[in-house]
Amino acid sequence: MKKLYDKFIELNIKSAREKAARKGWDFNEEKFIKKQEAALPILFFYGIMILLGFTLPGLVELIPSWIVIVIFFGLILRGLNHYFGWIRIEN
């Protein structure tokens, strides 16, 4: 899964770099990577929930809604922290 995630980010960087070159914009790769690493887990979770809703609707009905909301907001807070760097863990 980690390899797929890294490959997805790599392809997004390549695409964004080409788009910026076509339009004549400056491309900051570090900033783009931070944005991607902050937003992608939220989007993947949302996509997984949609897929589960269509493929296994009975399973989704068994999961309490508050669990899904807590996970969603946890991923949002993690993404914001990752992007802005409010809390840092030092070794």
C-alpha positions as a Markdown table, in Angstrom:
| # | Residue | x | y | z |
|---|---|---|---|---|
| 1 | Met | 0.0 | 0.0 | 0.0 |
| 2 | Lys | 2.9 | 2.4 | 0.8 |
| 3 | Lys | 4.4 | 1.7 | -2.6 |
| 4 | Leu | 1.1 | 2.5 | -4.3 |
| 5 | Tyr | 0.7 | 5.7 | -2.2 |
| 6 | Asp | 4.3 | 6.8 | -3.1 |
| 7 | Lys | 3.7 | 6.1 | -6.8 |
| 8 | Phe | 0.5 | 8.1 | -6.7 |
| 9 | Ile | 2.3 | 11.1 | -5.2 |
| 10 | Glu | 5.1 | 10.7 | -7.8 |
| 11 | Leu | 2.6 | 10.7 | -10.7 |
| 12 | Asn | 0.8 | 13.8 | -9.2 |
| 13 | Ile | 4.1 | 15.6 | -8.9 |
| 14 | Lys | 5.0 | 14.8 | -12.5 |
| 15 | Ser | 1.6 | 15.9 | -13.7 |
| 16 | Ala | 1.7 | 19.2 | -11.7 |
| 17 | Arg | 5.2 | 20.0 | -12.8 |
| 18 | Glu | 4.2 | 19.5 | -16.5 |
| 19 | Lys | 1.1 | 21.6 | -16.0 |
| 20 | Ala | 3.1 | 24.4 | -14.4 |
| 21 | Ala | 5.7 | 24.3 | -17.2 |
| 22 | Arg | 2.9 | 24.5 | -19.8 |
| 23 | Lys | 1.3 | 27.5 | -18.2 |
| 24 | Gly | 4.6 | 29.2 | -17.3 |
| 25 | Trp | 4.1 | 29.1 | -13.5 |
| 26 | Asp | 6.7 | 28.6 | -10.8 |
| 27 | Phe | 6.5 | 25.1 | -9.3 |
| 28 | Asn | 7.4 | 24.5 | -5.7 |
| 29 | Glu | 7.8 | 20.8 | -5.3 |
| 30 | Glu | 8.2 | 20.8 | -1.5 |
| 31 | Lys | 5.0 | 22.8 | -1.0 |
| 32 | Phe | 3.1 | 20.5 | -3.5 |
| 33 | Ile | 4.3 | 17.4 | -1.7 |
| 34 | Lys | 3.2 | 18.8 | 1.7 |
| 35 | Lys | -0.3 | 19.6 | 0.3 |
| 36 | Gln | -0.6 | 16.1 | -1.2 |
| 37 | Glu | 0.5 | 14.3 | 1.9 |
| 38 | Ala | -2.0 | 16.4 | 3.9 |
| 39 | Ala | -5.0 | 15.8 | 1.6 |
| 40 | Leu | -4.5 | 12.3 | 0.2 |
| 41 | Pro | -5.4 | 10.3 | 3.3 |
| 42 | Ile | -8.7 | 12.2 | 3.7 |
| 43 | Leu | -9.5 | 11.6 | 0.0 |
| 44 | Phe | -8.6 | 7.9 | 0.2 |
| 45 | Phe | -10.7 | 7.4 | 3.3 |
| 46 | Tyr | -13.6 | 9.2 | 1.6 |
| 47 | Gly | -13.1 | 7.0 | -1.5 |
| 48 | Ile | -13.0 | 3.8 | 0.6 |
| 49 | Met | -16.2 | 4.8 | 2.4 |
| 50 | Ile | -18.0 | 5.4 | -1.0 |
| 51 | Leu | -16.8 | 2.1 | -2.4 |
| 52 | Leu | -17.9 | 0.2 | 0.8 |
| 53 | Gly | -21.3 | 2.0 | 0.6 |
| 54 | Phe | -21.8 | 0.8 | -3.0 |
| 55 | Thr | -20.4 | -2.7 | -2.6 |
| 56 | Leu | -21.3 | -3.7 | 1.0 |
| 57 | Pro | -24.2 | -1.4 | 2.1 |
| 58 | Gly | -25.1 | -3.8 | 4.9 |
| 59 | Leu | -21.6 | -3.4 | 6.4 |
| 60 | Val | -21.7 | 0.4 | 6.3 |
| 61 | Glu | -25.1 | 0.3 | 8.1 |
| 62 | Leu | -23.5 | -1.6 | 11.0 |
| 63 | Ile | -20.7 | 0.9 | 11.5 |
| 64 | Pro | -21.9 | 3.7 | 13.9 |
| 65 | Ser | -21.8 | 7.1 | 12.2 |
| 66 | Trp | -19.8 | 8.7 | 15.1 |
| 67 | Ile | -16.9 | 6.4 | 14.4 |
| 68 | Val | -16.7 | 7.5 | 10.7 |
| 69 | Ile | -17.0 | 11.1 | 11.8 |
| 70 | Val | -14.2 | 10.8 | 14.4 |
| 71 | Ile | -11.9 | 9.1 | 11.9 |
| 72 | Phe | -12.7 | 11.8 | 9.3 |
| 73 | Phe | -12.0 | 14.7 | 11.7 |
| 74 | Gly | -8.9 | 12.9 | 13.0 |
| 75 | Leu | -7.6 | 12.7 | 9.4 |
| 76 | Ile | -8.4 | 16.4 | 8.9 |
| 77 | Leu | -6.5 | 17.4 | 12.0 |
| 78 | Arg | -3.6 | 15.2 | 11.0 |
| 79 | Gly | -3.5 | 16.8 | 7.6 |
| 80 | Leu | -3.6 | 20.3 | 8.9 |
| 81 | Asn | -0.9 | 19.5 | 11.4 |
| 82 | His | 1.2 | 17.9 | 8.7 |
| 83 | Tyr | 0.9 | 20.9 | 6.5 |
| 84 | Phe | 1.4 | 23.6 | 9.0 |
| 85 | Gly | 3.6 | 21.7 | 11.5 |
| 86 | Trp | 2.0 | 22.8 | 14.7 |
| 87 | Ile | 3.0 | 19.8 | 16.7 |
| 88 | Arg | 6.4 | 18.2 | 16.0 |
| 89 | Ile | 7.7 | 14.9 | 17.5 |
| 90 | Glu | 11.4 | 15.1 | 18.2 |
| 91 | Asn | 13.6 | 12.1 | 18.6 |
